């Protein structure tokens, strides 16, 4: 019989505590030695099973209008929390593991990306990126997060001299060129994500009719 406790495999509130990647409302989209990127989606009124966040993580809110939840942390009373659209949080969970369950109190399905920062890549950059259309919005010892914003028809030329995770906030049609005349066009959707190695001399153009916004999360 499983024991009451605060570890993965223990029981809390009558349910087994799961690793976050095994919780049914958390969907692992990318997994490698540097990150595990998890898409969190579940409907209004639903509650997750108890689960554990054991490594430092970035959290990206992709739900327009933001979302409201009841956050029930192990050992504490349930508390309301709100995360705004486009907000990025950093959770330090190695020293302070997070054991909790959350209830969606919004009118729409949860739409959050949880990106675990597992390991420092072999190539990093000492100084923050300085590039047109990029805004540095979050800095921590293990990661930096930029937001790339392009209006329809705008182009940016940029090099990313680091390993990074891209997460689309607001989608559009985007053309990427790696050399003059050598490229491809992609219909980017909110929540699309990709892990990328250092990249130089990219040309990125918003060929769609609406604003394109994408997070660039640099691993350090």
RAMO-V100716 format. One record per residue. RES is the residue in three letters. SS is DSSP state (a for helix, b for strand, c for the rest). PSI is psi in degrees with one decimal (999 if undefined). BURIAL is # if it has 9 or more other C-alpha atoms within 8 Angstrom, else .. Layout:
BEGIN
res;ss;psi;burial
RES;SS;PSI;BURIAL
RES;SS;PSI;BURIAL
END
This chain:
BEGIN
res;ss;psi;burial
UNK;c;133.8;.
UNK;c;147.2;.
UNK;c;155.7;.
UNK;b;140.0;.
UNK;c;-162.9;.
UNK;c;32.8;#
UNK;c;157.4;.
UNK;c;129.1;#
UNK;c;-19.2;.
UNK;c;172.3;#
UNK;b;136.4;#
UNK;b;130.8;#
UNK;c;34.8;.
UNK;c;4.8;.
UNK;b;151.5;.
UNK;b;137.3;#
UNK;c;126.0;#
UNK;b;155.5;#
UNK;b;144.9;#
UNK;a;-33.4;#
UNK;a;-15.1;#
UNK;a;-7.6;.
UNK;c;131.1;#
UNK;c;-22.2;.
UNK;c;-2.0;.
UNK;b;122.4;#
UNK;b;114.5;#
UNK;b;119.2;#
UNK;b;-34.0;.
UNK;b;135.5;#
UNK;b;118.2;#
UNK;c;-170.3;.
UNK;c;-15.1;.
UNK;c;-30.2;#
UNK;b;158.8;#
UNK;b;112.4;#
UNK;b;125.4;#
UNK;b;127.1;#
UNK;b;126.4;#
UNK;b;115.3;#
UNK;c;124.8;#
UNK;c;153.1;#
UNK;c;166.8;#
UNK;c;140.3;#
UNK;c;-10.9;.
UNK;c;154.2;.
UNK;b;135.4;.
UNK;c;164.8;#
UNK;c;158.5;#
UNK;c;134.5;#
UNK;b;162.8;#
UNK;b;131.8;#
UNK;b;114.7;#
UNK;c;-6.0;#
UNK;c;158.6;#
UNK;c;140.0;#
UNK;b;149.7;#
UNK;b;139.9;#
UNK;b;128.3;#
UNK;b;121.9;#
UNK;b;118.9;#
UNK;c;4.5;#
UNK;c;116.4;#
UNK;c;131.3;.
UNK;c;-9.1;.
UNK;c;175.8;#
UNK;b;151.0;#
UNK;b;137.2;#
UNK;b;163.7;#
UNK;b;119.3;#
UNK;b;113.7;#
UNK;b;100.7;#
UNK;b;138.4;#
UNK;c;127.8;.
UNK;c;-1.3;.
UNK;c;162.4;.
UNK;c;150.4;.
UNK;c;140.4;.
UNK;b;143.7;.
UNK;b;148.4;.
UNK;b;151.9;.
UNK;b;135.5;.
UNK;b;124.4;#
UNK;c;154.1;#
UNK;c;126.8;#
UNK;c;-3.1;#
UNK;c;142.7;.
UNK;b;127.1;#
UNK;b;156.8;.
UNK;b;124.5;#
UNK;b;124.6;.
UNK;c;95.7;#
UNK;c;-8.0;#
UNK;c;-47.1;.
UNK;c;-28.7;.
UNK;c;80.5;.
UNK;c;140.8;#
UNK;b;114.8;#
UNK;b;116.3;#
UNK;b;176.3;#
UNK;b;149.4;#
UNK;b;143.0;#
UNK;b;129.7;#
UNK;b;113.4;#
UNK;c;7.8;#
UNK;c;173.8;#
UNK;c;-6.8;.
UNK;c;167.0;.
UNK;c;143.9;#
UNK;c;144.5;#
UNK;c;86.2;#
UNK;b;144.3;#
UNK;b;128.4;#
UNK;b;112.3;#
UNK;b;111.6;#
UNK;b;136.7;#
UNK;b;95.1;#
UNK;c;-36.8;#
UNK;c;144.8;.
UNK;c;127.0;#
UNK;c;167.8;#
UNK;c;-18.5;.
UNK;c;122.4;.
UNK;c;174.0;#
UNK;c;129.8;.
UNK;c;-39.2;.
UNK;c;149.5;.
UNK;c;151.1;.
UNK;c;135.3;.
UNK;c;111.8;.
UNK;c;149.3;.
UNK;c;145.3;.
UNK;c;8.5;.
UNK;b;134.0;#
UNK;b;127.4;.
UNK;b;117.8;#
UNK;b;-12.4;.
UNK;b;132.1;.
UNK;b;125.5;.
UNK;c;169.4;.
UNK;c;-34.9;.
UNK;c;-10.2;.
UNK;b;154.8;#
UNK;b;147.7;#
UNK;b;128.7;#
UNK;b;156.3;#
UNK;b;123.6;#
UNK;b;125.2;#
UNK;b;125.6;#
UNK;b;122.8;#
UNK;c;163.2;#
UNK;c;130.2;#
UNK;c;-10.7;#
UNK;c;148.3;#
UNK;b;143.8;#
UNK;b;139.8;#
UNK;b;127.1;#
UNK;b;150.8;#
UNK;b;139.4;#
UNK;b;97.0;#
UNK;c;45.8;#
UNK;c;163.2;#
UNK;c;141.6;#
UNK;b;158.9;#
UNK;b;129.6;#
UNK;b;138.6;#
UNK;b;122.0;#
UNK;b;126.6;#
UNK;b;-53.9;#
UNK;b;117.8;#
UNK;c;159.7;#
UNK;b;176.7;#
UNK;b;131.3;#
UNK;b;132.1;#
UNK;b;128.6;#
UNK;b;128.5;#
UNK;b;135.7;#
UNK;b;-10.2;#
UNK;b;158.2;#
UNK;c;119.6;.
UNK;c;-0.8;.
UNK;b;103.9;.
UNK;b;-167.6;#
UNK;b;158.5;.
UNK;b;138.3;.
UNK;b;137.5;.
UNK;b;100.7;.
UNK;b;131.1;#
UNK;c;148.9;#
UNK;c;130.9;#
UNK;c;-13.5;#
UNK;c;138.6;#
UNK;b;154.2;.
UNK;b;139.9;.
UNK;b;131.9;#
UNK;b;146.7;#
UNK;c;167.2;.
UNK;c;136.7;#
UNK;b;138.3;#
UNK;b;152.2;.
UNK;b;47.5;#
UNK;b;145.5;#
UNK;b;120.5;#
UNK;b;124.0;#
UNK;b;132.0;#
UNK;b;103.9;#
UNK;c;3.3;#
UNK;c;-167.9;#
UNK;c;-3.4;.
UNK;c;172.5;.
UNK;c;138.3;#
UNK;b;128.3;#
UNK;b;135.0;#
UNK;b;136.3;#
UNK;b;138.4;#
UNK;b;107.6;#
UNK;b;113.0;#
UNK;b;125.5;#
UNK;b;136.6;#
UNK;c;999;#
END
